[in-house]
Amino acid sequence: MIAILGTGKMGEALLSGLLRAGVRPGEVMATARREDRAAALRERYGVQVVSNSEAAKIADTLILAVKPQDMAALLAEIGPHVPAGRLVISAAAGITTSFVEARLGHEVPVVRVMSNTPVVVDEAMSVISAGAHAAEKHLRLAEDLLKPVGKVLRIPESQQDAATALSGSGPAYFFYLVEAMVDAGILLGMPRAAALDMVTQSIVGAAIMLRDSGEHPVILREAVTSPGGTTIAAIAELERHRVRAAFLDAIEAARDRSRELAGG
């Protein structure tokens, strides 16, 4: 039995992904703060919606998907009901495995996960790290849960805040870029719908090329960048406005915010 504690956007995305991957509704339970939310989850997915403490008592695997600022209260609530050996997967940004372990009070195996919103289309990027009591079998269980909804990568926990900034927040950077490119198309006289179609397909195609070709992004960009052509003129403007440096600063700021969340 798998329990997802906290069914906000990410919790619900993981829930729907598990069900699409073939996990039966009777093998999953969820928790929700409000009764209207609980009723909606029951109706939409056919899963049990129970209290946090009940889920902690029953489930073999607990996925903690609450907001970082709510994690301490959740752990205080479920701590007395989580026995040693129960696999706990923490999916809250900035929350360390030691933070979870200290509040559960036993030698509980904890795996830290950072996933992202493309989980809703089974194209998530999930990075996982083992806590002090998590063994290979626990990492494999976490991977088995996450592989059906995207790619899974193991990293040292010291890199988790960077992963949060890079891939956890990553989709937002692409949506921001699409928004800017569509606005540029409108500025050039293109209808909004046509501009959105062109930009979206360009980004999808470029992403697939990058994933499947095995080429470095520099090589792929240079293949589009002819001497004296349109692309190099655009690249020169991006460099003049320090767009590359802005991305470096932005992702570093996201990393720093992840650390702040961990510190409360």
C-alpha positions, -999 to 999 in steps of 0.1 A, spaced: 0 0 0 13 34 -10 1 66 7 6 101 -6 4 126 22 -4 160 8 -23 161 -25 -16 195 -38 -4 199 -74 27 177 -71 10 151 -48 -20 148 -72 4 146 -102 22 117 -85 -11 100 -77 -24 102 -112 10 90 -126 10 60 -103 -25 50 -115 -16 56 -152 14 33 -146 -9 5 -135 -11 7 -98 -46 -2 -88 -67 25 -69 -71 0 -40 -33 0 -36 -30 38 -31 -44 61 -5 -42 99 -2 -46 126 24 -62 160 21 -69 188 45 -103 198 33 -133 174 29 -143 189 -5 -108 181 -17 -110 146 -3 -143 141 -21 -129 153 -54 -100 129 -51 -123 99 -43 -145 107 -73 -117 114 -97 -93 86 -89 -113 61 -68 -87 60 -41 -92 60 -3 -87 94 13 -78 91 50 -61 110 78 -24 114 79 -21 92 110 -42 65 95 -21 65 63 11 63 84 -3 32 103 -14 13 72 8 21 42 40 3 34 54 34 16 47 70 26 52 98 1 54 131 19 43 157 -7 33 186 16 48 221 13 82 225 30 67 249 56 42 222 66 66 193 69 75 197 106 38 197 116 32 166 94 61 147 109 50 155 144 15 142 135 27 109 119 59 103 139 43 81 166 27 59 139 57 52 117 76 21 126 113 15 120 117 0 85 88 19 69 100 35 37 94 73 37 99 93 5 101 130 10 92 152 -20 93 186 -4 118 212 -17 147 219 7 137 193 33 167 171 41 166 134 50 182 142 84 153 167 91 128 139 85 148 112 103 152 134 134 115 139 137 105 103 131 127 91 160 135 56 146 159 41 121 134 49 93 147 47 57 142 80 41 147 88 4 146 124 -7 130 131 -41 127 162 -62 104 158 -92 88 184 -115 54 191 -131 59 172 -164 50 142 -142 15 149 -154 25 138 -189 49 110 -178 80 131 -186 91 141 -152 127 145 -141 131 130 -107 163 130 -87 166 109 -56 190 107 -26 193 82 2 191 91 39 213 76 66 191 44 69 181 39 33 197 9 15 199 -1 -21 165 -18 -19 149 14 -8 164 34 -36 151 8 -61 116 10 -46 117 47 -50 129 44 -86 102 18 -94 76 42 -82 90 71 -102 102 55 -135 67 52 -150 63 89 -149 96 100 -163 134 98 -158 150 91 -125 186 100 -115 204 93 -83 225 121 -69 243 129 -36 220 147 -12 245 176 -12 233 183 -48 196 183 -41 192 221 -37 209 226 -70 187 199 -86 156 218 -72 168 250 -88 177 233 -121 151 207 -128 125 212 -101 120 248 -112 132 241 -147 99 238 -165 90 274 -153 121 287 -171 109 272 -204 74 285 -200 89 319 -193 110 316 -225 80 305 -245 60 335 -232 88 359 -243 91 343 -277 54 344 -283 53 381 -274 82 387 -298 61 370 -325 31 392 -318 55 423 -319 65 411 -354 29 409 -365 22 372 -360 -12 361 -346 -9 348 -310 -21 313 -318 3 308 -347 32 322 -327 24 298 -298 22 268 -322 56 277 -338 74 283 -306 60 252 -288 68 229 -317 103 244 -320 110 238 -283 96 203 -284 116 194 -315 148 209 -301 143 190 -268 139 157 -286 170 164 -307 190 172 -276 178 141 -258 181 116 -287 211 129 -307 237 126 -279 252 159 -292 263 187 -269 239 217 -270 267 239 -284 271 216 -314 233 217 -320 232 255 -317 261 260 -340 244 238 -367 217 265 -368 240 295 -366 253 304 -401 280 330 -406 264 364 -409 229 350 -406 197 356 -387 205 333 -358 239 348 -349 223 383 -350 198 371 -324 225 354 -303 246 385 -303 216 405 -288 211 378 -262 247 380 -252 246 419 -252 217 417 -227 236 391 -206 209 365 -208 233 337 -201 245 355 -169 209 362 -159 201 324 -161 232 317 -139 221 342 -114 185 331 -114 192 294 -109 217 303 -81 189 323 -65 166 294 -67 192 272 -51 196 297 -23 159 298 -17 157 260 -15 183 262 13 162 289 30 131 267 29 151 239 46 160 263 74 125 273 80 
